[in-house]
Amino acid sequence: MVLIILLILSQDASFNASIHKLILPSVPCINMSKMRDVYLHTNCLAALANMAPHVHRLSSYASQCLVSLFDLLSRKYAKLAELKNDKMQINDSELKDDDKLPEDTSAELHIYTDFLRIVMEILNAILTYALPRNPEVIYAIMHRQEVFQPFRNHPRFNELLENIFSVLDFFNSRMDAQKLDGEWSVEKVLQVINTNCRFWRGDGMKMFTQLRFTCEQESHPEEFFIPYVWQLLISCSGFRFNPSSINLFPVELPVEISTLMHLFPKYLEFMVH
């Protein structure tokens, strides 16, 4: 439900413009790399893609996470592509749990191909429509530019990567032109990026149609929402209903705690903890 709400909000231009004016002191990190939930990842990427053209002053942490996400997806994609192309026969028992071969390698490879393309679309949207406002994104791409090289001539990704490499060529040349005493630091690199953002004109950049992900309603949404809303009402409102009379969704009949404590004290203690 939260993902659906975020996706709907991300379709609104005024929301995207105002949300980037907020500065959060900290953001809890959620590691979803081990979760194999296509719906979850697709909706998260869809919301990011809708918001990408409006990104303003993305933090260094968020910028690095975005590039790291591309790296993570690219390594998984490369592994699946190798398995498919070479038709390797590997005994599952010899692999670690995280490296188990999927039942349908081709289907999973297709999923990761779509994920990679969406991340490239997100980066493209930021660089095309919001580059001067996001020096940290430029720094993150420059810092990890080697992760984009393997896909430069890929037929599914090369047109998107052309824009990324146009940005890299521009700022790399500005870096090479700098006469520097001593070693480069993060602050010095960002200073060069900020200075040259003012001279960026976007020459040679291809303009792609902005991605617009929408939330499609099922043909009979009431089959989910009516039981869902009533379940929330019963569990949170404090109103009393006779559980044995509810047929809309399954309800566990309440049991007196005193009875449970008397009959199953150890079991109840385990359940509470």
Secondary structure by P-SEA (a helix, b strand, c coil): caaaaaaaaaacaaaaaaaaaccccbbbbbbccccccaaaaaaaaaaaaaaccccccccaaaaaaaaaaaaaaaaaaaaaaaaaaaccccccccccccccccccaaaaaaaaaaaaaaaaaaaaaaaaccccccaaaaaaaaacccccccccccccccccaaaaaaaaaaaaaaaaaccccccccaaaaaaaaaaaccccccccccccccbbbbbbbcccccccaaaaaaaaaaacccccccccccccccccccccaaaaaaccaaaaaaaac
